[in-house]
């Protein structure tokens, strides 16, 4: 029934787990974390290696989560304890993870899963080839979203949100902000590692270079989602992240069908992010600025104000009669 749109829907739901992780660092903690480009293939490498050794795919997926969480903990330790800047700490961890990922996969840059039982193949055997992956990813994302919504309303979750909003203030109240940063980065990269393990099972292989540009794609998804659903609450914010992931994958699919080459997708992603981030500034230039000034002038025009006051007085008189 979905036809050609089944693949971008599957990918959007699968990558939504990663986008929720990116949302935690960039929006909740206000932390520029580049560890994502390394923790994503780390989760894929761990899951693929464990599956090829006969471990159940569900346990292998949990292993991907733990591997990503450990990578995030390292980044948090470098930033909070060794006082390395957040951006540089993420770059250092990401760089080191490249060698770690090769080690995990036994020195190979690519590890196939074509003849292995994975969560995707198990779901397809149960629910059918067309709906197996969609149902699996949709249920997984729904469960993670519910847990994340609940977690961000707990005492620890509120501490994470306060740490991102005003770190100095919450530190003055006696809160250990270093610990909260480490916990937030561990949870974020744990979700990213879990997404990597799910993508590896979906694509039937793990590759050491599959994390390149992941953080940009995740950020683009977050921005697209926030343009559709305003993140006024945590429930709406996580929903916008999931929707943004799906919209981003559909945008990529449309770009391919429009004639763009696969090598142009990074450029398309960069342009999407630039447009989304610069949208507020675009309103201040050119035609947008003229329209905005015209609206302001109309609001301050004495004649219009007088007419509005007359109409208001008339309505009040009519109501009193």
JOBELZI-V75795 format. One record per helix or strand. SS is the DSSP state (H for helix, E for strand). FROM is the first residue (numbers start at 1). LEN is the number of residues. If there is no record, write none. Layout:
SS;FROM;LEN / SS;FROM;LEN
This chain:
H;5;24 / H;36;17 / H;57;24 / H;86;19 / E;110;3 / H;119;9 / H;132;20 / H;155;11 / H;167;6 / H;177;27 / E;205;3 / H;214;15 / H;234;24 / H;262;21 / H;286;15 / H;302;19
